Amino acid sequence: MSSFEYLKTAIRQQGHTLQQVADASGMTKGYLSQLLNAKIKSPSAQKLEALHRFLGLEFPRREKTIGVVFGKFYPLHTGHIYLIQRACSQVDELHIVMGYDDSRDRQLFENSAMSQQPTVSDRLRWLLQTFKYQKNIHIHAFNEEGMEPYPHGWDVWSAGIQTYMSNEGILPDCVYTSEEQDGAQYQAHLGIEARVIDPKRSFMNISGAQIRQNPFHYWEYIPTEVKPFFVRTVAILGGESSGKSTLVNKLANIFNTTSAWEYGRDYVFSHLGGDEMALQYSDYDKIALGQAQYIDFAVKYANKVAFIDTDFVTTQAFCKKYEGREHPFVQALIDEYRFDLVILLENNVPWVADGLRSLGSSVDRREFQTLLVSMLEANQVDYVHVEEDDYDSRFLRCVELVRALVKA
């Protein structure tokens, strides 16, 4: 390999032609071609500097040490992070190559206790967000479709990964791993030094398989950027004065976690002077968007479970009740946000006037509850109907439902 292979890689990656590069660097195409192929013994320093400047490369060039880490990161966990942080402190440039294979990844999910399957984009986002402030770390995705799953298929995989790294301009000096047996395989098949970090898991004793089988048991090993993926969401629904807000607060307190308040109430105070009679059709998309932001915030900072006061079906039900029609934006959020547990409170506790409520009669309360049930069913939302008519029994019933969800 010529000493200017990195220049060839930069030209190819940036999509330039040799003529374009030669013109921009003040040399002929023939001179550039000979230079790139190391046929000029004493190239002009001025031409080299111009070439590097055009390609956005450092000059004079300092030889960098380059490391690589391979993994599925299914999911990313603190053991991976420890390995990567150790590796990036030993090299100038570290490349993380995330392997994905749709059929293999699907099988991993089906054999796990995870409630949803992480996409390739999910896994890339976890890596990108976790290491976004470390400029010497670069993230890549490598398609391993058709390759025999680990720990087999080293010959096919190594040929594929070498081609991929060559195309990406990744020329590693060493590969980092926590698996001693993998270190020997990397060295044999890739021909580069393998450095094994913490093979006994003395600092961070965790694996992706353990998290896939019981994420809440290993919660402390799940990184901040990954935790929201595993958070279970519990939506508490019901008509006016059904005790939703108080119940959500109590549940969030005892489970030591976050909650999303009903944004519609805040909106009435902040935009309508505290009187819901001023509500109109054009307000419902803004209310739904605000509710979505509240939910996203609660999930991001939750401890295993997040409680949601009022969902989008309820917002749509109020829109239909007051405006006589449904809102398409609210419907889009109904389709997008699906909760792990939906609890519908029967409207059978005393009605309390708080200045915002207008459906206080028994007829109004019954009609709205019927409307809400019909819309839940129309949107194929499974729910648990909690019919206890005293606050303590209702609270204990919901605690058991949530405990069963978290345990499952």
Beta strands, then each sheet from edge to edge (+ up, - down):
strand 1: 66-71
strand 2: 93-100
strand 3: 137-143
strand 4: 174-177
strand 5: 193-196
strand 6: 232-237
strand 7: 259-260
strand 8: 305-309
strand 9: 341-345
strand 10: 384-386
sheet 1: 3+ 2+ 1+ 4+ 5+
sheet 2: 7+ 8+ 6+ 9+ 10+
end
